[in-house]
Amino acid sequence: MAKSLILVIFSMILIACEGGSGGDFEPNNLISIADDEAAERERALLTGAPFVQSISLGGAATYDVGEKLVIIATFQKRTRIVNGGIPRIELDIGGVTRYADYVSGSGSQNFQFRFEYTIQAGDLDHDGVTIISPWDANGAEIEDYAEKEVGDFTFSVPDTSAYLVDTANLSVTAASTYSSGATTTLNISADNAATLYIGSDCLSGGSSVAYNTSVAANIFTNNNTNTFYVAAGNGSGGYSQCQTASVIHDNQAPNAVAGIAIGNDASDITSDSTSWGASSDNGPSGISHFEIAVSTTNAVGGIISPEGDWTNIGTNTSGNISNGATPWLAAVTDYYTLIRAVDNAGNISNVSASAAWQLAALSPEQITSMNVVEATNESIRVGWPYPDDNGFPITDYIVQYRLNGDSTWITINDGVSTSRRYTLEGLSAETEYDFRVRAYNGTNYGAWSPTLVAETLPNIDFVTFDYIAINIGGATKNALVSLEDDNEIYYGDNSASVYNDGSLISGDLDRGETLSIDADDFTVVQATKPFFIAGTLRSGGGDTSKANVVWATKSWIGKNFLFNHNRTNPMKVKVYAFTDSDVVVTKGGAAVAGGTVNGLLSENGHVFTISSYGSYEINSTGFIVAYAYANGGGSNYVDPKPLLPSSNDLVGVPSRDAKLSTDTPSTSYTAYHSNDQQESNTFEPGAVRNINQRGTSGLYQDEALRIRATAPIVANSYADANGSCSSPLVPVAFQKTKFAINVQAEWVAMASTNELTVTSYEPNGDGTFTTRTHVMTRVGSNNNTPTKQYETNVNFKAGTIFEGTAPFQMWYEPRGDNHATTNVPGGENNAADNDETIMFGWD
């Protein structure tokens, strides 16, 4: 029963496949290819020759390089290529003949042949590609399955207006948004373009020109917006899509400005502040900016050139002209501010003139020697000298700062102040900041100072204490004096010295009291109140065998130093690193034998040996302090001195000469002596420049000296007649208002850039003090002339305090080697007589 059912079903299927009772025969893809082709042949015999029923394209678009234009040719029945030929369809793309080649479809059951054309660089067709009928067999034999060949290759051409080709990558910009002339310039870029069509509409209202990246286009509407349509052409009639650029044409000058007012605040470096009413333009471009000039008449013929030439001040309706720091306007002279408006197309109004004006005051001198007074890990204190006020006293200083590398200055809001010190707090450690300052006299501002680049110190204990010093010179016996009551004195707390254990030295040292302190290299002392400390380094009792060594404060920390060596080879230069450092010593920029130490770790020191005379530079990657002395025979201590940061403005005493160093070629300087004499010269790196003293010679009786230079320098005294010693001049910004001597003095010397009164407070031993006043008055009228005081007859006692009404600097020479202190009443060798010594002070 099951077997017979299977036979019946199979028979039915077979009958159906063979066509059964005579219905229309259709090929079936479920049987073999041979049987299918037989069926196709049978069908083809019953129909005519094959032909294309329709042509269709892929999606309408704008085609670019590398994209394929696809054309489908559909026949009325299955058709095939029998000889391997490749038929094609001709295309017209922008006047250039291209071909879409056959790629697939022969014998396909959907009766379709597929043709493709890949867009090439340079193809352009802005109004649609054209398909050409008839199509081209191109040697191919095309027939149906009954061997009937295609007899008619024509076809109905479809609408191809939406099939665009643009390979130009055209870009058009106007060279200027505005024009006042008959033409304007268009900047053009395009790929493989031969021509350009430029018109007032896309491919109309203009003309075709040869392709160029810069084309002059004619303005077609005056005093209006002109929009230019540009298409790139292939030279055969094909164009890209249009791109536009607009230009506002304006050949009408603005109206002249009116309502001019003057501020009556002119100085010798800045013209009068002049204001005016807003101007209007007579054309469509609008006002671009105003220009002002300074003239000796109310017309352009009197313009002062180049300082007073036409200056663009933007759209502001007020302004003046400043020449920086150089005077260019004279007193008791009539000047006029000329003003004109300029529109965006460059048209210029008639010139308007202000009323006559004259100088209201001379401007303050440009401050050229702003310096860092002291830095910490989170603050920078800057200072500067009083500039020449030119007869109009300074009433305020404007200070600005910014993070180094930023473009925007920030004005410090410190109110109205004549203080020449400012501390900026809340900063980041080991970060560079820029500072600048200018003076104001109530009427005029001086020029901005050159930018000072200052760096905060690292996050280390030494810089976080207000009152602290370190023994770089290696003094073993030292004397410390307190400037205030109830001062607590401690050793530092680090590994650099065996004394640095943080222990208390004195819990209650009062004003004017002194202590003897033992120390070695890099011992640190810190306190709760201001103090001064110095001591002795010695190999014997003679002048050349001992040194009076001042300790260093954080004001003397830096990365770059200068020094000179002048006698008793070799010189020893000791450096101490607060941070890991690579330190290099050079002479005039040239390498020095043994002058490099790499990887100097923090809290460690290194000694350089300098064996030839001259000027030298020290450059470090980290923060260091330095001390130097000549060490002939290994036992001499000649010219001992701390190395201070360089500055372009120094003050001190050249006893009996001053020795100068620079690291900048052709450094010029002017030296001002306190007797109102001055001299100028130029010197070079590597060389030592000498300035002779003036007045009584030796023992710091010499006239005080101020040196203003065009680049940072250092200077020190040399051969002051006893002690074989030397001491630095100080940057003007380092001047302080309070000093104290730690031992009895043979003499004290004071120098300042200011006029002031210094009051000395000499202790009587019972808690009282004997006071004296020391007036420091300038000789002559030159503001650069320093002031000087010198006292040798008093032999001030240890603990004498000096306080000034303005910043100044002090030096002293110990009177003997052995001095009593609070903790060593009998005295000990804690000083070196005959050695002039710089003092650090406080404000």
C-alpha positions in Angstrom: 0.0 0.0 0.0 2.8 2.4 0.9 4.8 1.6 -2.1 2.0 2.3 -4.6 1.4 5.7 -3.0 4.9 6.7 -3.6 4.8 5.7 -7.3 1.7 7.8 -7.9 3.2 10.9 -6.4 6.4 10.6 -8.4 4.4 10.1 -11.6 2.4 13.3 -10.9 5.6 15.3 -10.4 7.1 14.0 -13.7 4.0 14.8 -15.7 4.0 18.3 -14.2 7.6 18.9 -15.2 7.1 17.8 -18.8 4.3 20.3 -19.3 1.3 18.0 -19.1 -1.5 18.7 -21.5 -0.1 21.5 -23.7 -0.1 24.8 -21.7 2.5 27.6 -22.3 6.0 26.3 -21.7 8.1 28.2 -19.0 11.8 27.5 -18.2 12.3 26.1 -14.7 15.4 26.7 -12.6 14.8 23.6 -10.5 16.1 21.4 -13.4 19.5 21.2 -15.0 21.1 24.0 -17.0 20.9 22.0 -20.1 17.2 21.3 -19.8 16.6 25.0 -18.9 18.5 26.3 -21.9 16.4 23.9 -24.1 13.3 25.4 -22.6 14.7 28.9 -23.2 15.4 28.0 -26.9 11.9 26.7 -27.3 10.5 29.9 -26.0 12.9 32.1 -28.1 11.8 30.3 -31.2 8.3 31.5 -30.5 9.4 35.2 -30.2 11.2 37.8 -32.3 14.8 39.1 -32.0 15.9 40.4 -28.6 15.9 44.2 -28.0 16.2 46.6 -25.0 12.9 47.4 -23.5 14.2 50.1 -21.1 17.3 51.8 -19.7 17.5 52.9 -16.1 20.1 54.4 -13.8 21.1 54.2 -10.2 20.1 56.8 -7.7 20.1 60.4 -8.8 23.1 62.3 -7.2 26.1 64.5 -7.8 28.9 62.1 -8.5 32.5 62.6 -7.5 35.8 61.0 -8.4 35.8 57.2 -7.9 32.0 56.8 -7.7 30.2 54.6 -10.2 27.4 55.6 -12.5 25.4 52.4 -13.0 23.1 51.8 -16.1 20.7 48.9 -16.3 19.6 47.7 -19.8 16.5 45.4 -19.6 15.7 43.1 -22.5 12.3 41.5 -23.2 13.7 38.0 -22.7 16.9 36.2 -21.6 19.8 37.3 -23.7 23.4 36.5 -23.6 26.9 37.4 -25.0 28.3 34.5 -26.9 31.7 35.6 -28.1 33.4 37.3 -25.1 32.9 40.9 -26.4 32.2 43.8 -24.1 29.3 46.0 -25.2 29.1 49.6 -23.9 26.9 52.6 -23.7 28.2 56.0 -24.8 27.9 58.9 -22.4 28.3 62.6 -22.9 29.7 64.1 -19.6 30.2 67.8 -19.9 31.0 67.6 -23.6 33.4 64.8 -23.2 32.7 61.3 -24.5 32.9 58.5 -21.9 31.6 54.9 -22.0 29.8 52.8 -19.5 31.1 49.3 -20.0 29.2 46.0 -19.6 30.1 44.3 -16.3 27.4 41.6 -15.7 24.0 40.1 -16.6 24.6 37.9 -19.7 22.0 35.1 -19.5 20.5 36.5 -16.4 17.0 35.4 -15.6 15.9 39.0 -14.9 16.8 39.9 -18.5 19.2 42.8 -17.4 22.7 43.8 -18.4 24.6 46.0 -16.0 26.9 48.8 -17.3 29.2 50.9 -15.1 31.3 54.1 -15.6 33.7 55.1 -12.8 33.9 58.9 -12.5 37.4 60.3 -13.3 39.2 63.4 -12.2 38.2 66.3 -14.4 34.7 65.0 -15.2 32.2 67.9 -14.9 28.5 68.0 -15.8 26.3 70.6 -14.2 23.1 69.8 -16.0 23.1 66.0 -16.1 25.0 63.4 -18.0 23.6 62.4 -21.5 23.1 58.7 -22.4 23.6 58.2 -26.2 21.4 55.8 -28.2 22.0 53.4 -29.8 24.3 51.6 -27.5 27.5 50.1 -28.8 27.9 46.3 -29.2 31.7 47.0 -29.4 32.3 43.7 -31.2 30.1 41.6 -28.9 27.7 39.1 -30.4 24.5 39.3 -28.4 21.6 36.8 -29.0 18.8 35.0 -27.4 18.7 31.2 -26.7 17.5 30.5 -30.3 20.6 32.2 -31.8 18.6 35.3 -32.8 20.9 38.3 -32.6 20.0 41.7 -31.3 19.0 43.6 -34.4 18.2 47.0 -32.9 20.6 48.7 -30.5 18.5 51.9 -30.0 16.6 52.6 -26.9 14.4 55.2 -25.3 16.7 57.7 -23.5 15.6 58.4 -19.9 15.7 61.8 -18.2 19.2 62.2 -16.7 19.1 65.8 -15.6 19.4 64.8 -11.9 22.6 62.8 -12.6 25.3 65.4 -12.1 29.1 65.1 -12.0 31.3 67.4 -10.0 34.9 66.5 -9.4 36.2 70.1 -9.1 36.2 70.4 -5.3 35.7 74.1 -6.0 36.3 76.6 -3.2 35.7 80.4 -3.7 36.4 83.1 -1.2 36.6 86.9 -1.6 40.1 88.3 -0.9 38.2 91.0 1.1 34.7 91.3 2.4 34.7 94.9 1.2 35.7 96.8 -2.0 35.7 100.4 -3.0 37.0 99.9 -6.5 35.6 98.7 -9.8 36.9 95.1 -9.3 37.4 92.7 -6.5 39.7 89.7 -6.2 38.3 86.2 -5.8 40.6 83.5 -4.4 39.8 80.1 -6.1 40.9 76.6 -5.8 39.7 73.6 -7.9 40.9 70.3 -9.1 41.7 69.8 -12.8 39.8 72.9 -13.9 40.6 74.5 -17.2 38.2 77.5 -17.1 36.0 79.4 -14.7 32.6 81.0 -15.3 32.0 84.0 -13.1 28.7 85.7 -13.1 25.9 87.4 -11.2 24.0 84.1 -11.2 25.0 80.5 -11.7 26.4 80.3 -15.3 24.7 83.5 -16.3 25.3 87.2 -16.1 29.0 86.8 -16.6 31.7 85.3 -18.7 34.2 82.4 -18.9 37.9 83.0 -18.1 40.9 80.8 -17.9 41.4 79.1 -14.6 43.5 80.9 -12.1 43.7 80.8 -8.3 43.3 84.6 -8.1 40.8 86.3 -10.5 39.8 89.9 -10.7 36.0 90.1 -10.9 34.1 93.2 -12.0 31.7 94.8 -9.5 28.2 94.7 -11.0 26.3 96.8 -8.5 27.9 99.9 -6.8 27.4 100.5 -3.1 25.6 97.2 -2.6 26.3 93.6 -1.8 27.7 91.8 -4.9 27.3 88.0 -4.9 29.5 86.2 -7.4 28.6 82.8 -8.7 31.6 80.8 -9.8 31.7 77.4 -11.6 34.8 75.4 -12.7 34.9 74.3 -16.3 36.6 71.5 -18.2 37.0 73.5 -21.4 34.5 71.4 -23.2 31.3 72.9 -21.9 31.1 71.0 -18.7 30.9 72.9 -15.4 30.9 72.1 -11.7 28.2 73.2 -9.3 28.4 76.9 -8.6 30.0 78.3 -5.4 29.4 81.9 -4.2 31.3 84.6 -2.6 29.9 88.0 -1.6 31.6 91.4 -1.5 30.1 94.6 -0.2 31.0 97.4 -2.5 31.3 100.9 -1.0 33.0 103.9 -2.5 31.4 106.5 -0.2 33.6 108.1 2.5 32.3 108.3 6.1 31.2 111.5 7.6 33.8 113.5 9.5 33.9 113.1 13.2 32.6 115.8 15.5 32.1 116.6 19.1 35.9 116.5 19.9 37.0 117.0 23.5 40.5 117.0 25.0 41.6 115.6 28.3 44.4 118.0 29.1 46.6 115.1 30.4 49.4 114.9 27.9 52.9 114.0 28.9 56.2 113.9 27.1 55.6 110.3 26.1 51.8 110.2 25.6 49.6 112.6 23.7 46.5 114.2 25.1 43.5 111.9 25.7 41.1 113.0 23.1 37.5 111.9 22.6 34.8 112.4 19.9 31.3 111.4 18.9 30.6 108.3 16.9 30.7 108.8 13.1 28.5 107.3 10.5 29.2 105.9 7.1 27.6 107.0 3.8 28.0 103.6 2.2 26.9 100.1 3.2 30.2 98.8 4.6 30.1 100.6 8.0 32.8 102.2 10.1 35.8 100.0 10.6 37.9 102.1 12.9 39.2 105.5 13.7 42.7 106.8 13.3 44.4 109.6 15.2 47.6 111.5 14.6 49.5 114.3 16.5 50.3 117.5 14.6 51.9 120.8 15.4 49.1 122.3 13.3 45.5 121.5 12.8 46.3 119.9 9.4 48.1 116.8 8.2 51.1 118.8 7.1 52.2 119.2 10.7 52.0 115.6 11.7 55.0 114.5 13.9 56.6 111.5 12.2 57.1 108.8 13.0 55.9 109.1 16.6 52.7 110.9 15.9 51.8 109.2 12.6 48.3 108.0 11.9 47.5 105.2 14.5 44.6 102.8 14.3 42.7 102.8 17.7 39.9 100.5 16.7 36.3 101.5 17.2 37.0 103.4 20.4 35.8 107.0 20.3 38.7 108.2 22.5 42.4 107.6 22.5 46.0 108.8 22.6 49.4 107.9 21.2 52.1 106.6 23.5 55.7 106.2 22.5 56.6 103.8 25.2 59.5 105.1 27.3 61.0 107.7 24.9 59.9 111.4 25.2 58.7 112.9 21.9 56.6 115.8 23.0 58.0 119.1 24.3 56.7 121.4 27.0 55.1 124.8 26.2 54.2 123.7 22.7 50.8 123.6 21.0 49.8 120.2 19.6 46.6 119.0 17.9 45.0 115.6 17.7 43.8 114.8 14.2 41.0 112.3 13.8 39.6 110.5 10.8 37.1 107.7 10.3 37.8 104.7 8.0 35.0 102.4 6.8 35.4 98.7 6.1 35.9 99.3 2.4 38.9 101.6 3.2 37.2 104.9 2.4 38.5 107.7 4.6 36.6 110.7 6.0 37.8 114.2 6.0 40.3 115.0 8.8 39.0 116.7 12.0 41.2 118.5 14.5 41.0 119.0 18.2 41.6 122.2 20.0 45.2 123.0 20.8 46.7 121.2 23.8 50.0 121.3 25.7 51.8 119.0 28.1 50.1 118.8 31.5 53.1 117.1 33.1 56.2 115.2 32.3 55.7 111.4 32.6 57.6 109.4 35.2 60.7 107.5 34.1 60.2 104.0 32.9 61.1 101.6 35.7 63.8 99.3 34.2 64.9 97.3 37.3 62.1 95.5 38.8 63.5 92.5 40.7 62.4 89.6 42.9 62.9 90.7 46.5 62.0 87.2 47.9 60.1 84.1 46.7 58.6 81.2 48.6 56.8 78.1 47.4 53.5 80.1 47.2 54.4 83.8 46.9 56.7 86.2 45.0 57.6 89.6 46.5 58.8 92.1 43.9 60.4 95.5 44.3 61.6 98.4 42.2 63.4 101.7 42.8 61.9 105.1 42.8 62.0 106.3 39.1 62.9 109.8 38.1 59.6 111.7 38.5 60.7 114.6 36.3 59.4 117.0 38.8 56.0 115.5 39.3 55.9 113.2 42.4 54.8 109.7 42.0 51.3 109.1 43.5 50.8 105.4 42.6 52.2 102.3 41.0 50.3 99.9 38.8 51.5 96.3 39.1 50.4 93.6 36.7 51.2 89.9 36.5 50.4 86.8 34.5 51.3 83.1 34.3 54.4 82.9 32.2 53.3 82.1 28.6 49.8 83.7 29.0 48.9 86.7 26.9 46.5 88.4 29.3 47.9 90.7 32.1 46.1 90.9 35.4 46.2 94.2 37.3 46.8 93.8 41.0 44.2 95.7 43.0 46.2 97.2 45.8 44.5 100.5 45.9 46.5 103.7 45.6 49.9 103.1 47.0 53.4 104.5 46.7 55.0 101.4 48.2 57.7 100.0 46.0 57.2 96.4 47.2 54.3 94.0 46.5 53.8 90.4 47.5 51.6 88.2 45.3 50.4 85.2 47.2 48.4 82.0 46.4 50.8 80.9 43.7 51.9 77.4 42.6 55.3 76.1 43.6 58.1 76.0 41.0 56.1 78.0 38.5 57.1 81.0 36.4 55.2 84.3 36.5 55.6 87.5 34.6 55.5 90.9 36.4 55.6 94.5 35.2 55.0 97.9 36.8 54.6 101.5 35.8 54.5 104.7 37.8 51.7 107.3 37.9 52.1 111.0 38.9 48.4 111.9 39.3 48.2 113.0 35.6 50.4 110.7 33.5 51.6 107.1 33.5 55.1 106.1 32.9 55.9 103.4 30.4 55.6 99.7 31.5 58.8 98.2 32.8 60.4 95.4 30.9 58.8 92.1 31.8 60.3 90.4 34.9 60.1 86.6 34.8 60.1 85.2 38.4 59.8 81.7 39.7 58.3 80.4 42.9 60.5 78.1 45.0 59.9 74.4 45.6 57.9 72.9 48.4 60.8 72.5 50.9 61.1 73.5 54.6 63.7 76.2 54.0 61.4 78.4 52.0 58.3 78.0 54.2 59.8 79.8 57.2 59.7 83.5 57.3 63.0 83.9 59.1 65.7 81.4 58.1 69.4 81.4 57.0 71.9 78.7 55.8 75.7 78.6 56.3 77.0 78.2 52.8 80.5 79.7 53.5 81.2 77.1 56.2 81.7 79.4 59.3 82.3 77.3 62.4 81.8 79.9 65.1 79.0 82.4 64.6 77.2 85.3 66.3 73.4 85.9 65.9 71.5 89.0 66.8 67.7 89.4 67.2 65.9 92.4 65.9 62.8 91.9 68.0 61.9 90.7 71.5 60.8 87.1 72.4 62.6 85.6 69.5 62.8 81.8 69.4 65.9 80.4 67.7 66.2 76.8 66.3 68.5 74.7 64.3 67.1 73.5 61.0 65.8 70.0 60.5 67.4 68.2 57.6 70.3 65.9 56.8 72.7 68.5 55.3 74.5 69.2 58.6 75.0 67.4 61.9 73.6 70.4 63.7 70.4 70.3 61.8 68.4 68.4 64.4 65.6 70.9 64.9 66.7 71.6 68.4 66.0 74.8 70.3 69.0 77.2 70.6 67.2 80.0 72.5 63.6 80.2 73.6 63.6 84.0 74.4 66.1 86.2 72.7 65.2 89.8 73.0 65.8 92.8 70.7 69.6 93.6 70.4 70.7 90.4 72.2 73.3 88.1 70.6 74.1 84.4 70.7 77.2 82.4 69.7 76.2 79.5 67.5 78.3 76.5 66.4 77.9 75.3 62.8 79.4 73.7 59.8 78.7 73.5 56.1 75.0 73.9 55.4 73.8 74.4 59.0 70.4 76.1 59.0 69.1 78.4 61.7 65.4 79.5 61.8 63.6 81.9 64.1 60.2 83.3 64.9 61.4 86.9 64.5 63.9 88.7 62.3 67.6 88.1 63.0 71.1 88.4 61.5 73.9 85.9 61.6 77.5 85.7 60.4 80.6 83.9 61.6 84.2 83.0 60.9 86.0 80.5 58.7 89.7 80.4 59.5 93.0 78.6 59.2 94.9 81.1 61.2 94.9 84.6 62.7 96.2 86.6 59.7 93.9 88.6 57.5 94.3 86.2 54.5 93.7 83.2 56.8 90.3 84.0 58.0 87.0 85.2 56.6 83.9 86.9 58.1 81.1 84.8 56.5 77.5 86.0 56.2 74.9 83.3 56.0 72.4 83.2 53.1 68.7 83.8 53.1 66.1 82.6 50.7 66.3 85.9 48.9 69.7 84.8 47.6 68.4 81.5 46.1 68.4 81.2 42.3 69.4 79.2 39.3 71.7 81.6 37.5 74.6 83.5 39.0 77.6 85.6 37.9 80.9 86.1 39.7 84.5 87.3 39.1 87.8 86.0 40.4 90.6 88.5 40.7 93.5 87.3 42.9 95.0 84.4 44.9 94.4 81.3 42.8 92.5 79.2 43.0 89.0 80.3 43.9 86.6 77.9 45.6 83.0 78.3 44.6 80.6 76.3 46.9 77.1 75.6 45.8 74.3 74.0 47.8 71.3 72.4 46.1 67.8 72.8 47.5 66.5 70.6 44.6 68.2 68.0 42.5 70.4 70.0 40.1 72.8 69.9 37.2 75.2 72.8 37.7 77.6 74.2 35.1 80.2 76.9 35.4 81.3 78.7 32.2 83.6 81.7 31.4 82.1 84.0 28.8 79.9 81.0 27.8 82.8 78.7 27.3 83.3 75.5 29.2 85.6 75.5 32.3 87.6 72.5 33.3 85.9 70.7 36.1 83.0 73.1 35.8 80.2 70.6 35.5 78.4 68.5 38.2 75.5 66.5 37.1 73.0 65.0 39.5 73.8 67.1 42.5 71.1 65.8 44.9 69.1 68.1 47.1 70.5 68.9 50.6 74.0 68.4 49.2 76.9 70.7 48.2 79.7 70.8 45.7 82.9 72.9 45.5 84.2 74.1 42.1 87.8 75.1 41.7 88.4 78.1 39.5 92.1 78.5 38.5 92.2 81.5 36.2 91.1 85.1 36.7 88.1 86.6 34.9 84.3 86.6 34.9 82.2 83.5 35.2 78.6 82.2 34.9 76.8 79.6 36.9 73.7 77.9 35.4 71.7 75.3 37.3 68.7 73.3 36.4 67.6 73.4 40.1 67.5 75.9 42.9 70.9 76.6 44.6 72.8 79.2 46.7 76.5 79.9 46.3 79.5 81.3 48.1 83.0 82.0 46.9 86.5 82.8 48.3 90.0 82.7 46.9 91.9 79.8 48.5 95.6 80.2 47.6 97.8 77.6 49.2 94.7 75.8 50.4 94.7 77.9 53.6 93.9 81.4 52.4 90.4 82.9 52.7 90.6 86.0 50.4 87.7 87.9 49.0 85.0 85.8 50.7 81.5 86.7 49.6 78.1 85.3 48.9 77.0 85.2 45.3 73.8 87.2 44.9 71.4 87.1 42.0 72.3 89.5 39.2 70.4 92.6 38.3 70.5 95.6 35.9 70.4 98.0 38.8 72.9 97.7 41.7 73.8 99.8 44.7 76.8 99.5 47.0 80.3 100.9 47.8 83.3 100.4 45.5 86.0 100.2 48.1 88.5 100.7 46.6 87.2 99.6 43.2 84.2 97.8 41.8 84.6 94.7 39.8 81.8 94.0 37.3 80.6 90.8 35.5 78.0 90.2 32.8 76.8 87.3 30.6 75.4 89.5 27.9 77.5 90.8 25.0 78.0 94.5 24.7 76.5 95.3 28.1 76.3 99.1 28.6 76.1 100.7 31.9 76.1 104.1 33.6 77.7 104.4 37.1 76.4 107.1 39.4 78.6 108.1 42.4 77.1 109.7 45.5 79.1 112.8 44.9 77.0 113.4 41.7 79.7 112.2 39.3 78.9 109.6 36.7 80.5 107.5 33.9 79.4 105.1 31.2 81.0 102.3 29.4 80.5 98.9 27.7 81.9 95.5 28.6 81.7 91.8 27.6 81.1 88.4 29.2 84.2 86.7 30.5 86.0 90.0 31.2 86.0 91.9 34.5 85.1 95.5 34.2 86.7 97.9 36.7 85.1 101.1 38.1 87.4 103.3 40.2 86.1 104.7 43.5 85.5 108.3 44.1 86.1 110.4 47.3 88.0 109.1 50.3 89.6 105.8 49.5 89.3 102.5 51.3 87.6 101.0 54.3 84.2 101.7 52.7 84.7 105.5 53.1 84.4 105.7 49.3 81.4 107.3 47.7 78.4 105.1 47.2 77.8 103.7 43.7 74.7 102.9 41.7 75.2 101.0 38.5 72.3 100.9 35.9 73.0 98.5 33.0 71.3 97.3 29.9 71.5 93.7 31.1 71.8 91.8 34.4 75.2 92.3 36.1 77.0 91.7 39.4 79.6 93.8 41.1 81.7 93.6 44.2 84.2 95.8 46.1 87.9 95.0 45.8 90.9 95.6 48.0 89.4 98.0 50.5 92.8 98.5 52.2 92.7 95.8 54.8 91.4 92.3 55.4 92.0 91.0 51.8 88.2 90.9 51.5 85.4 91.7 49.1 81.7 92.3 49.4 78.9 92.5 46.8 76.9 95.4 45.6 73.2 94.5 45.9 70.2 94.6 43.5 68.4 97.8 44.3 65.2 95.8 45.0 67.1 94.0 47.8 67.4 97.1 49.9 65.6 96.7 53.3 64.5 99.0 56.1 66.0 97.0 59.1 69.4 95.7 59.9 71.4 94.7 63.0 75.1 93.9 63.6 76.0 90.7 65.5 79.4 91.8 66.8 81.0 95.1 67.6 81.8 97.0 64.4 84.9 98.9 63.4 82.7 100.8 60.9 79.3 100.6 59.3 78.4 101.8 55.8 75.0 102.6 54.4 74.1 103.2 50.8 70.7 103.7 49.2 68.9 104.9 46.1 66.6 106.9 48.4 66.8 109.9 50.6 66.1 108.8 54.1 66.9 108.9 57.8 68.4 105.9 59.5 68.0 105.6 63.3 70.5 103.4 65.1 69.6 101.8 68.4 72.7 100.8 70.4 72.1 98.5 73.4 73.2 99.9 76.8 73.1 96.4 78.4 70.1 97.1 80.7 67.3 96.8 78.1 67.6 100.4 77.0 69.2 101.8 73.8 71.1 104.9 72.8 69.7 106.3 69.6 71.4 108.2 66.9 70.1 109.5 63.5 72.0 109.3 60.3 70.6 111.4 57.5 71.2 110.3 53.9 70.7 113.2 51.5 71.2 113.2 47.7 73.9 115.4 46.3 72.6 117.2 43.2 69.3 116.8 41.4 69.8 113.5 39.5 67.5 110.9 40.9 69.9 108.2 40.0 72.6 109.5 42.4 72.8 107.3 45.4 73.0 108.5 49.0 75.6 107.4 51.5 76.3 107.3 55.3 79.4 106.0 57.0 80.2 105.8 60.7 83.6 104.7 62.1 83.9 106.8 65.3 81.2 105.2 67.3 82.3 101.5 67.0 78.7 100.3 67.4 78.2 97.6 69.9 77.0 94.1 69.1 73.2 94.1 68.9 72.9 97.6 67.4 69.8 97.9 65.3 69.4 100.2 62.3 66.0 101.2 61.0 65.4 103.5 58.0 62.5 105.5 56.8 63.1 104.1 53.3 64.9 101.0 52.0 68.7 101.0 52.2 71.6 98.6 52.3 74.3 98.0 55.0 77.9 96.7 55.3 80.1 96.4 58.4 83.5 95.3 59.5 83.9 93.5 62.8 86.1 95.1 65.4 88.2 92.2 66.4 87.8 88.4 66.2 86.6 87.6 69.7 83.2 88.7 70.9 81.0 88.1 73.9 77.4 87.0 73.5 74.5 86.1 75.8 75.5 82.4 76.0 79.3 82.9 75.8 80.0 86.0 78.0 83.8 85.6 77.8 83.7 85.8 74.1 85.1 83.5 71.3 86.4 83.8 67.8 83.1 84.3 66.1 84.1 87.0 63.6 87.0 88.1 61.4 88.2 91.6 61.9 89.1 93.8 58.8 86.6 91.9 56.6 84.0 94.1 55.0 80.8 92.1 55.1 77.4 92.5 53.4 74.4 92.3 55.7 71.0 90.8 55.0 68.1 92.8 56.4 64.3 92.8 56.8 61.3 95.0 56.1 
